[in-house]
Amino acid sequence: MERRAIAALLLVAFSPFLVAGTGYYLWQRVNRHSETKHSNIDRFAIASCLPPGITFQDRIKWEGKERTLEDVLEELSATCREGKIYDASGNELYFFEFSRPGQRNRNEEARWQRRHEEELEKLRRVYRVIEVNRSKE
């Protein structure tokens, strides 16, 4: 009898901790940012402003490193206003998708590279450009 009473008493005494621990465990599994950092961007609003075919998980080259678009938008403290995405300074972000066509000779490659750089330079005068590479290498 005493064993059952002690077991019941322990169960009642520790049940709040069990419930809290289980809740915290489940919260961590659902919230994937809980182990690293909390997001300072409104993902749902920004997702609605992303161009078709662009996702948060796209890999882009940013400041010499390969990163996900989500990480870059987080770093820029991106916001969505009137269907457009802006950085913390108020500069509009432009997503420049490029894909390098298949095999070409050196002249075609140089011409493509020159056109690519000219177009990027024009865009950088107006926007903060994020390059999304769709090449199949």
For each residue, the residues with C-beta under 8 A, 3 or more apart:
1: 4 5
2: 5 6
3: 6 7
4: 1 7 8
5: 1 2 8 9
6: 2 3 9 10
7: 3 4 10 11
8: 4 5 11 12
9: 5 6 12 13
10: 6 7 13 14
11: 7 8 14 15
12: 8 9 15
13: 9 10
14: 10 11 17 18
15: 11 12 18 19
16: 19 20
17: 14 20 21
18: 14 15 21 22
19: 15 16 22 23
20: 16 17 23 24
21: 17 18 24 25
22: 18 19 25 26
23: 19 20 26 27
24: 20 21 27 28
25: 21 22 28 29
26: 22 23 29 30
27: 23 24 30 31 34
28: 24 25 31 34 35
29: 25 26
30: 26 27
31: 27 28 34
32: 35
33: 36 37 38 39
34: 27 28 31 38
35: 28 32
36: 33
37: 33 74
38: 33 34
39: 33 43 74
40: 74 77
41: 46 73 74 77 78 79
42: 45 46 79 80
43: 39 46 47 56 70
44: 47 48
45: 42 48 49 79 80
46: 41 42 43 49 50 73 78 79 80 85
47: 43 44 50 56
48: 44 45 80 83
49: 45 46 80 83 84 85
50: 46 47 54 55 56 85 95
51: 54 95 97
52:
53: 97
54: 50 51 58 69 95 97 132
55: 50 58 69
56: 43 47 50 68 69 70 73
57: 68 69 70
58: 54 55 68 69 132
59: 66 67 68 69 133
60: 66 67 68 69 72 130 131 132 133
61: 64 65 66 67 131 133
62: 65 67 71 72 130
63:
64: 61
65: 61 62
66: 59 60 61
67: 59 60 61 62 71 72
68: 56 57 58 59 60 71 72
69: 54 55 56 57 58 59 60 72 73 130 132
70: 43 56 57 73 74
71: 62 67 68 74 75
72: 60 62 67 68 69 75 76 130
73: 41 46 56 69 70 76 78 85
74: 37 39 40 41 70 71 77 78
75: 71 72
76: 72 73 87 88 93 128
77: 40 41 74 87 88
78: 41 46 73 74 85 86 87 88 93
79: 41 42 45 46 85 86 88
80: 42 45 46 48 49 83 84 85 86
81: 84 86
82:
83: 48 49 80
84: 49 80 81 92 93
85: 46 49 50 73 78 79 80 92 93
86: 78 79 80 81 90 91 92 93
87: 76 77 78 90 91 93 128
88: 76 77 78 79
89:
90: 86 87
91: 86 87 127 128
92: 84 85 86 126 127 128
93: 76 78 84 85 86 87 127 128 129 130
94: 123 126 127 128 129 130
95: 50 51 54 130 132
96: 119 120 123 129 130 131 132
97: 51 53 54 132 134
98: 116 131 132 133 134 135
99: 133 134 135 136
100: 112 135 137
101: 104 112
102:
103:
104: 101 108 109 112
105: 108 109
106: 109 110
107: 110 111
108: 104 105 111 112
109: 104 105 106 112 113
110: 106 107 113 114
111: 107 108 114 115
112: 100 101 104 108 109 115 116
113: 109 110 116 117
114: 110 111 117 118
115: 111 112 118 119
116: 98 112 113 119 120
117: 113 114 120 121
118: 114 115 121 122
119: 96 115 116 122 123
120: 96 116 117 123 124 129 131
121: 117 118 124 125
122: 118 119 125 126
123: 94 96 119 120 126 127 129
124: 120 121 127 128 129
125: 121 122
126: 92 94 122 123
127: 91 92 93 94 123 124
128: 76 87 91 92 93 94 124
129: 93 94 96 120 123 124
130: 60 62 69 72 93 94 95 96
131: 60 61 96 98 120
132: 54 58 60 69 95 96 97 98
133: 59 60 61 98 99
134: 97 98 99
135: 98 99 100
136: 99
137: 100
